[in-house]
Structures are given as structure tokens and as C-alpha cells.
């Protein structure tokens, strides 16, 4: 089931072009011309107020005058006529509209008002809108060119989606010249209705599309985008290039971590978390498009290089090492085989340097030998033409060798111009990507590897490192309410310390003084030497403003420091600012930083890296999106130099595990309280025996006083782009035989329990649920079963009262339209007939109603009489049946 009307949008039978024209200077001329005479099997109608015919075809004055149902309307009218055109499309019950008009930047045009009208009209009539400023789309498999592009590219299995119009035209021209094939080529333009997430959802279930390429500028709805990409990335590769890497907005944030976490860094983190791979240059995008269509993904980053010229190969090796790839350590058998059969100047090693006049047979043997070696994850052949042989002969030999081992990705670079064109075309026709430079070939290899690596990391089974963790949220809420009620946007240091400690994050002892004498008394209780810090909303970066005085060893020093700090506060406009006292921590260790800010596209993000005085100098940090589990926390930290260094120190292994736990706890704080705008713990002092925060701050949203409670009603709080674990659905239930069991949403850490659950099931139960036997369940399948996106799939497990065994599994898997869902129930054999299935059915139907689902459906084997009886009991209606299967539907 596709999302609303997009199946008709991209597979129309009848199309109308509103504003069709004979004037070659108009959009209407090209929009109509590109639709006719290209082999499209449907019917195209020109609509023109000024002409009886357009390009030799009878025209209609209005779309409402066409005596047939219209599926898709392409509007090429001026902005001034747009309202009338859209209203008539609605009257005609058109399912989709493409608006070609550029963004309404013309004198006399109110762009905001016009965009509001488009949204209002499309909402009233229910048609989908692509644009404005769209170049339309091309679907080569049905010869449909509903765009301003003059050509239709080859049919292929890659979909390309671009947010801009004019750029997509340039890309398509290059794609046609490189004989790249596409399932769809789409230029969105303005995202008033149809956006990236809609198209990803649609293409995710399109059988013609095997991979998706995105050209992205701005993502407005980060949560929707993340949900769409995460649901698809495991089955179809998604490659992204994004413009706008330069940062201009860092000054908007108060904490250092907020300044560091620039928007492009956040996009990078989001793409990784979703399982997409990012490339950085347009040329990379061209080459990745070609590579995806022709080669498998490498399982590692070890590359074997075969060449007849050392100079370009050195460039390839440099690029490989700089991008953290590896030269494959080829086995001795492979090296001996090559040395035995090929004349060489030196001992064989990787790169394998053949003679300049190496024959086609030499290349074939070398490629075939390397493809057999399991230590190589990919092969690159770099060839420089030599007069002895036609480059096409060498290419044919490489292709012949590659066909013996198609599972290993092969990349080629034929250096030169006219003399190698035929060879490059031959390689391309035979599904071997050919690159102009060796550096581009290496980049494509490593980009492909990173995609696979990102997916494998996402599919790791996390450990449960924070067990039975229930923070005292009411106390945190009280602290936030008190601050917001007093008009304070920044928590006092002692308040921030309490918040961190409630979440199990250790912070150095911090007490607040109300007077000079009180400061002396509290310093003596704390024990000299002490540190005095100013505590003021006006001075967030205390150290820079002289608001921190270290190593105070007696009463006189404390009094002098207190007076100095009060003077600084007065000069900053806050004479009532307080002073806090902390013990001086003189232990040795490494200074780290943990922080968070809110990004306009993706909501709350977490920053981790080197902290203290070196934070701004070294800029060694990584960014992640909450919620974090143990695996995601470790992955995030592993992206920093400081963590990789600490991992090399044997004495730090235990404390690094505690650091993972601290990051997970910090993530939970961010998830729980949407009122937090920015937060930072810096420095966080780490040694091989302890971890403690020496300073920190929490900045609240300006409207925190109006929304001072936790968000509990919504499944996914609006400040997050990834839905957190829905604790609200953890319940105790009694089944009909009186047994108490626990029902809760599934989590990634449940993989071992799910594996044991499947082992207890009989073959009959397995077949009834999945329609076939499960003789072996690989980790990749289990992890996808356990690690779900709660926005898209609500999966629940029923456990025994001791929580040690799963006895039932039920899931509501939403369709891309998010209105309909498949329901499936699986009950352990020994628990069947005891009321567990009925309880799980009641539970899921209640949740379906709560979340606004329109229909639930199940596909049930006709032999599964017990489930068919349960469906009848709940008044599921039969939708269809075939030889073996029945589909039943319920409107909750």
C-alpha cells in the first residue's frame, strides 16, 4: 500500500498540461512537448486559454472541460493564474499536481499568501502537490517524461531525488551521457506537500527501485525524514549529498557544545544514525550512482590494486589511507601464483605493479587471483595505455575475470581521453564502473564500505548497561518549575548538580553561599583548598570572564575571591549573583565534555569530545541523536581521537565502560525533559579509577514556564527526531487462567531472549506465523526484529512474571501512509489456549485506537484455524483469500 495518491501520481493514465503552449520561451511548451512522442502509453491533454490547439493537438480552455478523469495535472501557468488552476484541478478530482512555476519572486506576487492558498486548496480537495519550482519527474520504465528535461534516461533500478530544479537538469544530462539507468528521476522543488520522506516511503515499496540517491539542501521535518530513511536503509541503499557545509549559526548557542554542533555536523550524525551514506562532492555523487547500479557493497575496507603504472597508483594509495581504508594483505598463495605466471620487475605485493606492456592475459590472471583472495574486499584496476595493446583488449580481459567472482566489487580507472573511451564504454556496459581518476575510484569503494559499515553498527545488539534505572523525574521537574517560575532561563550550579546526580552523573560537591561569611563557613566545611565560582545568568562562561578562582587555601583568600567575584557580577549587571564553593580536584586525568543543544531540523542532539581548555582548540568531538543505547554511545565516542587514544590504554578499559553508561544516562535526561534547550558538563574529568564532572550548566527554553511538565501523552516527544522507548506501554496483565505476565515494547537488547523464544516454537507454530520454516535465524534478521522504530512499528513482548522468558510477541507494523497497519501475534506453544493471545489482541486494538490507526489487517494461513477463529471473534472482515491465505481487516 503506497502513501496517499502517490501510486497514481507516478503511474498516471491521463495527464493534463495547464498552460500548454506553442511558445518556445514558455514552460508550457516544454512540459507538453516532453510528454508526447516518447512512447508513453497514456493520454496527454493540453489546456490553454488562448489556443484551440497546442503543438498539433486539440486543446481545452479549462481542465474541467476535459471529458475524462485526469490523474495528474502539470501546471505551467503564471503565478497569477495558479489559484484558479488549482481550484479547477480540485473540482476535476485530480489526484496529483506538479507546479512548475518558480518560487513566486515576482513583483506583485505575495509568495507567502500564494503558498498558503496552495496548502489550503490541496487540503480541501485532497490532491498531492509537487513544487513549486519543480522540474517534474521522469519514469523511464513507462517512457513517462513529466518534466522539463529534454531526454529520458535509460531504465534502471536507482531513484534520484533532488530538492532543486535547475541543478537536477544538469545532473540528468550527465547521467544520460554516462548511460546511467533510473527507476525514477524526481525534482521536488518547494516542499509544500510532497517531501523527501514521502518519496522515500513510496520508493521503498517500489519493486523497480533498488537504491535511492538524494540531493539535499534543507530538511524541514527531521523526525519524518529519519523514520522514512531508517525504515528503508537496511533493504535499499540511500546515498546523500548535501550542500551548505559552511557554518554560520554557531553564535546562536550559549554552551561550547552548542557552538561546536553546527548544523552540517548534525546532518552528518543524522545520516549515519539513519543508515544512509553521505558523499561530499557532486563528482562523488555521479560516481556513486554508477557504482550502486553495477556493484555489490564491499564488506570491508581492504583494497587490492592492480596496475601497470606506479604514479597514479600512488595517488590511489594516498586517498585510501587518508580516508582510513587499508591495503589488502594478499595471501602468499595468490602472490606466488602471480609471480609464477607473470613477468615482473620486483617481488609481488599490494599494489601489484605489472609491467607497462602487460598483456590482457596478465591482467586477467592478476584480477582473477586477487578476486579469489578472501583478504581483499574490493579490487581496483588502474591502467595507462601502452602502444602494444588496445585498451579495449585489457578491458575485455578484466571483465572476463570479474565474471568468475561477481560477489567482489571491482573498480577500474582507464587513464587517458579519446584512446580509452571505447574501453570505458565497454566496462560500463558490462556492469563494471569506470572512473576518470584513481582517487574517485577509491572514494567510491570507501563510500560503499561506509554504508555497509553504518548498517552493521546499527544492527549490533546492545548490552543492557543501565538496569532498573528510574530517575526521580518529579524532583527534576520541580527544579525546572522553580527556575522557570522565577523567570530564570539558566539553572543555578547547585540546581544543575542535583539534576545530574538524579540521573546518576557524578558531579563534584557544589554548595551555594548567600554571603561572605557563609562562603567562609562553607569553604571550611568543604575543606581547603577550594574553588569559588560566580553563579549568574549574566555570566555563563565563567572561566573566560574571570568568574572562577582556583586553589583557595585559607579564609583570607576566600574573602578576597568572594569580593572579586561580586565585583565582576555587578559589572555584568547582576549584583545579586550568588557564589558556589567546590573542593579543588587536583587528581590527574583527561578532560572530556558532554553537552546537548536543539537543532532546528532534528531537535535535540548530543555532543561528546575533548573538553576543558582544549575544547575549542582541538575541536575533537562527535555528535549523536538521542536516545542512545550502549552500542550507539560507544560508536559516538569512537569517532573522537581522545576516545581512541584512551582505548589504547589498558588501565582505562573499565572506566570507559562507565563512560558509556554516563552517556546513556545523559541521553535519557535529554529525552525526558523537552524544556532543556542546552546543557553541558565541561570539564568531565576522567582517570583510570574515577569519572567526575567539575562544572556544568543547564539552559532552559524561554517558554519552559508554560510547559514545565514532562511530555507523556505523545509517543514521540516533539523535541526528538527518533522515537524513544515508550515506557507508557509497560504494563502488568492477567490472562484468563489467572497468570500475571508483563507486557512491554521490545528493545534491541532483547535479541538473546527472542532467539530463545523462537527455539521453543514448534514447526507448526512457525509456519502459521511466517508461512515457512525457519531452520536458521541469522543475527541480521533477529536484530531487525528487535530494533524497531516505534514511530513505524509498535512491537510488544509478553514475559513471565520473573522477566526471564518471552512467551508472546505481537506487533503493529504501520504502512507508509501511517493510517493502516498489519497486526501479527505469536504465542509460545505451551501458552496457547490459556488466553494470552486474546489479551495481546485486546492490548493492540486499544493502542491502535489510541494512535489513530484507521484499519488493522492480518494475513492468516487457512490452516491456522485458531487464529481465524480469534479474528472472527473480534469481528475482522474478510478482504480476500487465495489458495492458502486469507486477509482479514478490522476498523478499530
Secondary structure as GFF3:
##gff-version 3
##sequence-region A 1 892
A	DSSP	alpha_helix	6	9	.	.	.	ID=ss1
A	DSSP	beta_strand	14	18	.	.	.	ID=ss2
A	DSSP	alpha_helix	27	33	.	.	.	ID=ss3
A	DSSP	beta_strand	43	47	.	.	.	ID=ss4
A	DSSP	beta_strand	53	54	.	.	.	ID=ss5
A	DSSP	beta_strand	57	60	.	.	.	ID=ss6
A	DSSP	three_ten_helix	63	65	.	.	.	ID=ss7
A	DSSP	beta_strand	72	75	.	.	.	ID=ss8
A	DSSP	three_ten_helix	79	81	.	.	.	ID=ss9
A	DSSP	alpha_helix	82	91	.	.	.	ID=ss10
A	DSSP	beta_strand	96	99	.	.	.	ID=ss11
A	DSSP	alpha_helix	111	125	.	.	.	ID=ss12
A	DSSP	beta_strand	128	130	.	.	.	ID=ss13
A	DSSP	beta_strand	136	139	.	.	.	ID=ss14
A	DSSP	three_ten_helix	140	142	.	.	.	ID=ss15
A	DSSP	beta_strand	144	147	.	.	.	ID=ss16
A	DSSP	beta_strand	154	162	.	.	.	ID=ss17
A	DSSP	alpha_helix	166	177	.	.	.	ID=ss18
A	DSSP	beta_strand	181	187	.	.	.	ID=ss19
A	DSSP	alpha_helix	196	204	.	.	.	ID=ss20
A	DSSP	beta_strand	211	216	.	.	.	ID=ss21
A	DSSP	alpha_helix	222	232	.	.	.	ID=ss22
A	DSSP	beta_strand	237	242	.	.	.	ID=ss23
A	DSSP	three_ten_helix	250	252	.	.	.	ID=ss24
A	DSSP	alpha_helix	256	260	.	.	.	ID=ss25
A	DSSP	alpha_helix	263	274	.	.	.	ID=ss26
A	DSSP	beta_strand	277	279	.	.	.	ID=ss27
A	DSSP	alpha_helix	282	294	.	.	.	ID=ss28
A	DSSP	beta_strand	302	307	.	.	.	ID=ss29
A	DSSP	alpha_helix	310	322	.	.	.	ID=ss30
A	DSSP	beta_strand	326	327	.	.	.	ID=ss31
A	DSSP	alpha_helix	332	341	.	.	.	ID=ss32
A	DSSP	beta_strand	352	353	.	.	.	ID=ss33
A	DSSP	alpha_helix	360	372	.	.	.	ID=ss34
A	DSSP	beta_strand	378	384	.	.	.	ID=ss35
A	DSSP	alpha_helix	391	402	.	.	.	ID=ss36
A	DSSP	beta_strand	409	415	.	.	.	ID=ss37
A	DSSP	three_ten_helix	418	420	.	.	.	ID=ss38
A	DSSP	alpha_helix	421	429	.	.	.	ID=ss39
A	DSSP	beta_strand	434	435	.	.	.	ID=ss40
A	DSSP	alpha_helix	438	458	.	.	.	ID=ss41
A	DSSP	alpha_helix	473	485	.	.	.	ID=ss42
A	DSSP	alpha_helix	493	502	.	.	.	ID=ss43
A	DSSP	beta_strand	511	513	.	.	.	ID=ss44
A	DSSP	alpha_helix	516	526	.	.	.	ID=ss45
A	DSSP	beta_strand	530	535	.	.	.	ID=ss46
A	DSSP	beta_strand	548	552	.	.	.	ID=ss47
A	DSSP	alpha_helix	555	571	.	.	.	ID=ss48
A	DSSP	beta_strand	578	583	.	.	.	ID=ss49
A	DSSP	beta_strand	590	599	.	.	.	ID=ss50
A	DSSP	beta_strand	603	610	.	.	.	ID=ss51
A	DSSP	three_ten_helix	612	614	.	.	.	ID=ss52
A	DSSP	alpha_helix	615	618	.	.	.	ID=ss53
A	DSSP	beta_strand	621	624	.	.	.	ID=ss54
A	DSSP	alpha_helix	630	638	.	.	.	ID=ss55
A	DSSP	alpha_helix	641	647	.	.	.	ID=ss56
A	DSSP	three_ten_helix	650	652	.	.	.	ID=ss57
A	DSSP	alpha_helix	653	672	.	.	.	ID=ss58
A	DSSP	beta_strand	676	686	.	.	.	ID=ss59
A	DSSP	beta_strand	691	693	.	.	.	ID=ss60
A	DSSP	beta_strand	696	700	.	.	.	ID=ss61
A	DSSP	three_ten_helix	727	729	.	.	.	ID=ss62
A	DSSP	beta_strand	731	734	.	.	.	ID=ss63
A	DSSP	beta_strand	740	745	.	.	.	ID=ss64
A	DSSP	three_ten_helix	748	750	.	.	.	ID=ss65
A	DSSP	alpha_helix	751	760	.	.	.	ID=ss66
A	DSSP	alpha_helix	763	770	.	.	.	ID=ss67
A	DSSP	alpha_helix	779	786	.	.	.	ID=ss68
A	DSSP	beta_strand	793	799	.	.	.	ID=ss69
A	DSSP	beta_strand	806	814	.	.	.	ID=ss70
A	DSSP	beta_strand	820	827	.	.	.	ID=ss71
A	DSSP	three_ten_helix	829	831	.	.	.	ID=ss72
A	DSSP	alpha_helix	836	850	.	.	.	ID=ss73
A	DSSP	beta_strand	855	861	.	.	.	ID=ss74
A	DSSP	alpha_helix	865	873	.	.	.	ID=ss75
A	DSSP	beta_strand	877	881	.	.	.	ID=ss76
A	DSSP	beta_strand	885	890	.	.	.	ID=ss77
###
